[in-house]
Amino acid sequence: MFGYRDVGVNDKDIRRKAWQAVFMISGLFWLLVGSLVCWLI
């Protein structure tokens, strides 16, 4: 999943992965909210 060939941790790489995680979690959250709203209506 992640490239382990460079052991030196890249700051930009960490930031990019953090943004990917944030977008993924917020996307899942909005998907859950949307399905809940559709179920309630």
MOPECOR-V428920 format. One record per residue. RES is the residue in three letters. PHI is phi in whole degrees, -180 to 180 (none if undefined). PSI is psi in degrees with one decimal (* if undefined). OMEGA is omega in degrees with one decimal (NA if undefined). Layout:
res | phi | psi | omega
RES | PHI | PSI | OMEGA
RES | PHI | PSI | OMEGA
This chain:
res | phi | psi | omega
MET | none | -57.3 | 176.2
PHE | -105 | 148.3 | 179.5
GLY | -79 | 117.4 | -178.9
TYR | -97 | 7.5 | -175.3
ARG | -71 | -31.1 | 175.4
ASP | -102 | 112.2 | -176.6
VAL | -75 | -31.4 | 177.9
GLY | -64 | 120.8 | -175.0
VAL | -77 | 127.9 | -179.8
ASN | -93 | 128.9 | -177.0
ASP | -65 | -41.8 | -179.6
LYS | -65 | -36.4 | 179.9
ASP | -65 | -42.5 | 179.0
ILE | -64 | -42.1 | -179.4
ARG | -65 | -40.0 | 179.7
ARG | -65 | -42.1 | 178.6
LYS | -67 | -36.3 | 178.1
ALA | -65 | -42.2 | 178.3
TRP | -65 | -39.0 | 177.8
GLN | -62 | -42.2 | 180.0
ALA | -65 | -42.2 | 179.9
VAL | -63 | -45.0 | 179.7
PHE | -65 | -39.0 | -179.3
MET | -66 | -44.5 | -178.6
ILE | -67 | -42.2 | 179.6
SER | -68 | -35.4 | 177.0
GLY | -64 | -44.1 | 177.9
LEU | -64 | -39.1 | 180.0
PHE | -63 | -46.1 | -179.4
TRP | -69 | -32.2 | 175.9
LEU | -64 | -42.6 | 178.8
LEU | -64 | -44.3 | 179.2
VAL | -63 | -43.1 | 180.0
GLY | -63 | -43.0 | 179.7
SER | -68 | -35.3 | 178.3
LEU | -66 | -43.1 | 179.0
VAL | -64 | -43.7 | 178.4
CYS | -63 | -37.7 | -179.2
TRP | -70 | -37.5 | 179.6
LEU | -70 | -35.8 | 178.3
ILE | -81 | * | NA
